[in-house]
Amino acid sequence: MILDISKYKTVTEFHDAIRDSEHTAPPAMYACLVKLMNTKGLSFQEAYNFLWERKLIFISGNFYFYDLKADKL
């Protein structure tokens, strides 16, 4: 089950939801989301979708995977 991103306005809310669920995500993914939000002026949902659409984050089972290529954005 994928978490409903529209429920979250901040990276912290998203992190808390992952921590409270059966999902896991790498810390680098959170850092990248914060960086995108700050440098490009994006909302959490916009930053998440930016990475998702470029296949730099994806989900397999209960695991969020993060492509380190996103660090170069």
C-alpha positions in Angstrom: 0.0 0.0 0.0 1.4 3.4 -1.0 0.9 6.3 1.4 -1.4 9.0 0.2 1.0 11.9 -0.4 -1.9 14.5 -0.5 -2.3 14.0 3.3 1.1 15.6 4.1 2.3 19.2 3.9 5.8 18.7 5.2 8.6 16.2 5.1 8.3 15.8 8.8 4.6 14.7 8.5 5.6 12.3 5.7 8.5 10.9 7.8 6.2 10.4 10.8 3.7 8.6 8.7 6.3 6.3 7.3 7.8 5.6 10.8 4.3 4.8 12.1 3.5 2.5 9.2 5.0 -0.7 7.8 7.0 1.4 5.3 10.7 2.4 5.4 12.6 5.1 3.5 16.2 6.2 3.4 17.2 9.4 5.2 18.8 10.7 2.0 15.3 10.8 0.4 14.0 13.2 3.2 17.1 15.4 2.8 16.6 15.7 -1.0 12.9 16.6 -0.5 13.8 19.4 1.9 16.5 20.6 -0.5 14.1 20.7 -3.4 11.5 22.5 -1.4 14.0 25.1 -0.3 15.9 25.7 -3.5 13.0 25.5 -6.0 10.3 26.9 -3.7 8.2 23.7 -4.0 5.5 22.4 -1.7 6.1 18.9 -0.2 3.7 17.3 -2.8 5.4 19.2 -5.6 8.9 18.0 -4.5 7.7 14.5 -4.0 6.0 14.4 -7.4 9.1 16.0 -9.0 11.2 13.0 -7.9 8.5 10.4 -8.5 7.8 11.5 -12.1 11.6 11.3 -12.8 11.7 7.9 -11.3 14.2 9.1 -8.7 12.0 7.7 -5.9 9.9 4.5 -6.2 8.3 1.9 -4.1 8.7 -1.8 -4.0 6.7 -3.6 -1.4 6.9 -1.5 1.7 10.3 0.1 0.8 10.8 3.5 -0.6 13.9 3.6 -2.8 15.8 6.7 -3.6 18.1 7.2 -6.6 21.2 9.1 -5.5 21.2 10.8 -8.9 18.6 13.1 -7.4 21.3 14.7 -5.2 22.7 16.3 -8.3 19.5 18.2 -9.2 
